[in-house]
Each structure stands twice: as C-alpha cells, then as structure tokens.
C-alpha cells in the first residue's frame, strides 16, 4: 500500500528537479554562449530573486576568480559535461 503522503513528496521532488534542470543562461568556454564569462553571467543574475538563477557551464575548463554580490538572489552553477 502506498502511503497517502508519497504522491505529494514525489511531486515536490519532481518540481524541485525541474527548477534545477532549467538554464537561465549558458556560458561556453569559446565565448559563444549567452555570456562570454562566468563572471558576466553572475553579474547579470537578478537581485534578490526568489527562484534560483541557473547558469549552465558548457564542457571545458573555466579559469576565473568569481565574486557574487550579496544583493543577488540564489544562483546555481550547473556543469553540462566534462571536458
């Protein structure tokens, strides 16, 4: 027998994963993404947003020093592959 709360928990997990899997912007090593650098993508993140601003990083190595202003909302960096 399935507990009555299980479908709710599954729906929450699916919704959470859907938020994490969407990309607001993409940064590629060759500069052909939405932003040429990870820092530029971080700078463009909305201030005090409620939903995570998702930045997908393409395959490769990014060599940058990153800073995130304290007025920014939540930011998630997601790797799209290994390089």
C-alpha positions as CSV (number, residue, x, y, z in Angstrom):
1,X,0.0,0.0,0.0
2,X,1.3,3.5,-0.9
3,X,1.2,6.0,1.9
4,X,-1.1,9.0,1.2
5,X,1.8,11.5,1.5
6,X,4.0,9.7,-1.0
7,X,2.5,11.3,-4.2
8,X,2.9,14.7,-2.7
9,X,6.6,14.1,-1.9
10,X,7.2,12.8,-5.4
11,X,5.6,15.9,-6.9
12,X,7.7,18.1,-4.7
13,X,10.9,16.3,-5.8
14,X,9.9,16.5,-9.5
15,X,9.2,20.2,-9.2
16,X,12.5,20.8,-7.4
17,X,14.4,18.9,-10.1
18,X,12.6,20.8,-12.8
19,X,13.7,24.1,-11.3
20,X,17.3,22.8,-11.1
21,X,17.3,21.5,-14.7
22,X,16.3,24.7,-16.4
23,X,19.0,27.0,-17.5
24,X,18.5,30.8,-17.5
25,X,21.8,31.3,-19.3
26,X,24.7,29.3,-20.7
27,X,28.4,30.0,-20.6
28,X,30.7,28.2,-23.1
29,X,34.5,28.2,-23.0
30,X,34.7,29.5,-26.5
31,X,32.6,32.6,-25.6
32,X,29.6,31.6,-27.8
33,X,27.1,31.2,-25.0
34,X,24.8,33.8,-23.6
35,X,27.7,35.4,-21.8
36,X,31.4,35.2,-22.6
37,X,32.5,34.6,-19.0
38,X,31.1,33.0,-15.8
39,X,31.6,36.3,-14.0
40,X,29.5,38.2,-16.6
41,X,26.7,35.6,-16.1
42,X,26.9,36.1,-12.3
43,X,26.8,39.9,-12.7
44,X,23.6,39.5,-14.8
45,X,21.8,37.4,-12.1
46,X,18.8,39.2,-10.8
47,X,18.9,40.9,-7.4
48,X,17.1,39.3,-4.6
49,X,15.2,36.8,-6.8
50,X,13.2,34.0,-5.2
51,X,13.9,31.3,-7.7
52,X,17.5,30.2,-8.4
53,X,19.2,31.8,-11.3
54,X,20.6,28.8,-13.2
55,X,23.9,29.2,-15.1
56,X,24.8,26.2,-17.1
57,X,28.5,25.8,-17.8
58,X,29.5,24.0,-21.0
59,X,32.2,21.4,-21.2
60,X,35.8,22.7,-20.6
61,X,37.9,24.5,-18.0
62,X,36.9,28.0,-16.8
63,X,39.8,29.8,-15.2
64,X,38.3,32.8,-13.4
65,X,38.1,34.4,-10.0
66,X,34.4,34.7,-9.2
67,X,32.6,37.1,-6.9
68,X,28.9,37.3,-6.2
69,X,27.4,40.5,-4.8
70,X,25.4,40.0,-1.6
71,X,22.3,41.6,-3.1
72,X,21.9,38.8,-5.7
73,X,19.3,36.1,-5.3
74,X,20.2,32.4,-5.2
75,X,22.4,31.2,-8.1
76,X,23.1,27.6,-9.2
77,X,26.0,26.7,-11.4
78,X,25.5,23.5,-13.3
79,X,28.0,21.7,-15.4
80,X,26.8,20.4,-18.8
81,X,29.6,17.9,-19.2
82,X,33.2,17.0,-18.6
83,X,36.0,18.4,-20.7
